[in-house]
């Protein structure tokens, strides 16, 4: 797989299920919202993270974008990326879109993640 490290630092946020639907900030290149019955998860640029007493924010994430578009019939894409990261104790947060996947890792683990992915045969380009 070919991956590209996105340049910005991201935050992963948890809003209550009844919170207003967040709008993407202007100028941000990555913004994701997922709603379930119990929460709204937002991934956004660190400086755009929502705040409030009932909001939890995990800052300092970096994203590796899988070169896409990916065919829906492809099998094992995430396994081929997450297994090498698990082997070197790098935790992940994964976001998928219609066209591709993003693997988020803590910024402190980015170098270790890139090394592990390259050792597993993936190509990783700096952002």
Sine and cosine of phi, psi and omega as CSV:
sin_phi,cos_phi,sin_psi,cos_psi,sin_omega,cos_omega
0.00,0.00,0.55,-0.84,0.14,-0.99
-0.99,-0.17,0.75,-0.66,0.03,-1.00
-0.78,-0.62,0.40,-0.91,0.05,-1.00
-0.75,-0.66,0.75,-0.66,0.06,-1.00
-0.98,0.18,0.85,-0.53,0.05,-1.00
-0.96,0.30,0.55,-0.83,-0.14,-0.99
-0.96,0.27,-0.48,0.88,-0.14,-0.99
-1.00,0.04,0.40,-0.92,0.14,-0.99
-1.00,0.06,0.63,-0.77,-0.08,-1.00
-0.88,-0.48,0.34,-0.94,0.15,-0.99
-0.87,-0.49,0.60,-0.80,0.12,-0.99
-0.96,-0.29,0.83,-0.55,-0.15,-0.99
-0.83,-0.56,0.54,-0.84,0.08,-1.00
-0.87,-0.50,0.86,-0.51,0.06,-1.00
-0.93,-0.36,0.45,-0.89,0.07,-1.00
-0.89,0.46,0.45,-0.89,-0.04,-1.00
-0.83,0.55,-0.54,0.84,-0.04,-1.00
-1.00,0.03,0.06,1.00,-0.02,-1.00
-0.91,0.41,0.45,-0.89,0.07,-1.00
-0.88,0.48,0.54,-0.84,0.00,-1.00
-0.90,0.45,0.85,-0.53,-0.04,-1.00
-0.95,0.32,0.56,-0.83,0.06,-1.00
-0.99,-0.16,0.58,-0.82,0.02,-1.00
-0.92,0.40,0.67,-0.74,0.05,-1.00
-0.95,0.31,0.51,-0.86,0.01,-1.00
-0.94,0.34,0.60,-0.80,0.06,-1.00
0.99,0.13,-0.05,1.00,-0.01,-1.00
-1.00,0.07,0.69,-0.72,-0.02,-1.00
-1.00,-0.02,-0.21,0.98,0.01,-1.00
-0.66,-0.76,0.79,-0.61,0.02,-1.00
-0.41,-0.91,0.82,-0.58,-0.02,-1.00
-0.70,-0.71,0.67,-0.74,0.05,-1.00
-0.76,-0.65,0.76,-0.65,0.09,-1.00
-0.77,-0.64,0.78,-0.63,-0.02,-1.00
-0.91,-0.40,0.69,-0.72,0.16,-0.99
-0.80,-0.60,-0.06,-1.00,0.03,-1.00
-0.92,0.39,-0.36,0.93,-0.10,-0.99
-0.91,-0.41,-0.17,0.99,-0.03,-1.00
-0.29,-0.96,0.23,-0.97,0.24,-0.97
-0.86,-0.52,0.85,-0.53,0.06,-1.00
-0.98,-0.19,0.72,-0.70,0.00,-1.00
-0.80,-0.61,0.72,-0.69,0.16,-0.99
-0.89,-0.45,0.83,-0.55,-0.10,-1.00
-0.48,-0.88,0.17,-0.98,0.09,-1.00
-0.83,0.55,0.62,-0.78,-0.05,-1.00
-0.79,0.62,-0.68,0.73,-0.06,-1.00
-0.97,0.24,-0.04,1.00,0.04,-1.00
-0.94,-0.34,0.12,0.99,-0.06,-1.00
-0.89,0.45,0.68,-0.73,0.04,-1.00
-0.93,0.37,0.35,-0.94,0.06,-1.00
-0.73,-0.69,0.35,-0.94,-0.01,-1.00
0.43,-0.91,0.33,-0.94,-0.05,-1.00
-0.89,0.45,-0.50,0.87,-0.07,-1.00
-0.98,-0.21,0.29,0.96,0.00,-1.00
-0.91,-0.41,0.74,-0.67,0.08,-1.00
-0.96,-0.28,0.72,-0.69,-0.05,-1.00
-0.80,-0.60,0.80,-0.60,0.10,-0.99
-0.94,-0.35,0.98,-0.19,-0.04,-1.00
-1.00,0.08,0.05,-1.00,0.20,-0.98
0.97,0.25,0.69,0.73,0.08,-1.00
-0.96,-0.28,0.48,-0.88,0.11,-0.99
-0.83,-0.56,0.52,-0.85,-0.06,-1.00
-0.92,-0.39,0.66,-0.75,0.15,-0.99
-0.93,-0.36,0.89,-0.46,-0.03,-1.00
-1.00,-0.03,0.78,-0.62,0.08,-1.00
-0.98,0.18,0.76,-0.65,0.02,-1.00
-0.88,0.48,0.81,-0.59,-0.02,-1.00
-0.79,-0.61,-0.14,-0.99,0.12,0.99
-0.97,0.23,0.49,-0.87,0.04,-1.00
-0.99,-0.16,0.63,-0.78,0.05,-1.00
-0.97,0.24,0.67,-0.75,-0.02,-1.00
-0.88,0.47,-0.35,0.94,0.01,-1.00
-0.99,0.14,-0.11,0.99,0.00,-1.00
-0.92,0.39,0.71,-0.71,-0.04,-1.00
-0.91,-0.42,0.68,-0.74,0.13,-0.99
1.00,0.08,0.19,0.98,-0.03,-1.00
-0.86,0.50,-0.81,0.59,-0.03,-1.00
-0.91,0.41,-0.61,0.80,0.02,-1.00
-0.89,0.46,-0.64,0.76,-0.02,-1.00
-0.93,0.37,-0.37,0.93,0.01,-1.00
-1.00,-0.09,-0.64,0.77,-0.09,-1.00
-0.99,0.14,-0.49,0.87,0.00,-1.00
-0.88,0.48,-0.74,0.67,0.05,-1.00
-0.89,0.46,-0.52,0.85,0.02,-1.00
-0.95,0.30,-0.64,0.77,0.06,-1.00
-0.89,0.46,-0.60,0.80,0.00,-1.00
-0.88,0.48,-0.43,0.90,0.01,-1.00
-0.93,-0.37,0.37,0.93,0.08,-1.00
0.86,0.52,0.66,0.75,0.09,-1.00
-0.97,-0.26,0.88,-0.47,0.05,-1.00
-0.99,0.16,0.44,-0.90,-0.07,-1.00
-0.74,-0.67,0.36,-0.93,0.20,-0.98
-0.76,-0.65,0.85,-0.52,-0.12,-0.99
-0.95,-0.30,0.69,-0.72,0.09,-1.00
-0.81,-0.59,0.75,-0.66,0.05,-1.00
-0.90,-0.44,0.57,-0.82,0.11,-0.99
-0.86,-0.50,0.00,-1.00,0.03,-1.00
-0.86,0.51,-0.66,0.75,-0.11,-0.99
-1.00,-0.01,-0.48,0.88,-0.14,-0.99
-0.36,-0.93,-0.09,-1.00,0.02,-1.00
-0.81,-0.59,0.43,-0.90,0.06,-1.00
-0.78,-0.63,0.75,-0.66,0.07,-1.00
-0.95,-0.32,0.88,-0.47,0.02,-1.00
-0.99,-0.17,0.69,-0.72,0.07,-1.00
-0.75,-0.66,0.42,-0.91,0.08,-1.00
-0.89,0.47,0.60,-0.80,-0.04,-1.00
-0.82,0.57,-0.61,0.80,-0.01,-1.00
-0.91,0.42,-0.35,0.94,-0.02,-1.00
-0.97,-0.23,0.04,1.00,-0.10,-1.00
-0.86,0.51,-0.75,0.66,-0.04,-1.00
-0.87,0.49,-0.69,0.72,0.03,-1.00
-0.89,0.45,-0.64,0.77,0.02,-1.00
-0.91,0.43,-0.72,0.70,0.00,-1.00
-0.88,0.47,-0.70,0.71,0.03,-1.00
-0.87,0.49,-0.69,0.73,-0.01,-1.00
-0.91,0.41,-0.66,0.75,0.01,-1.00
-0.92,0.40,-0.66,0.75,0.05,-1.00
-0.90,0.43,-0.66,0.75,0.03,-1.00
-0.89,0.46,-0.47,0.88,0.02,-1.00
-1.00,0.09,0.03,1.00,0.07,-1.00
0.99,-0.16,0.08,1.00,0.02,-1.00
-1.00,0.05,0.42,-0.91,0.09,-1.00
-0.98,-0.20,0.80,-0.60,0.00,-1.00
-0.83,-0.56,0.84,-0.55,0.01,-1.00
-0.97,-0.22,0.65,-0.76,0.05,-1.00
-0.92,0.39,0.47,-0.88,-0.05,-1.00
-1.00,0.06,0.00,0.00,0.00,0.00
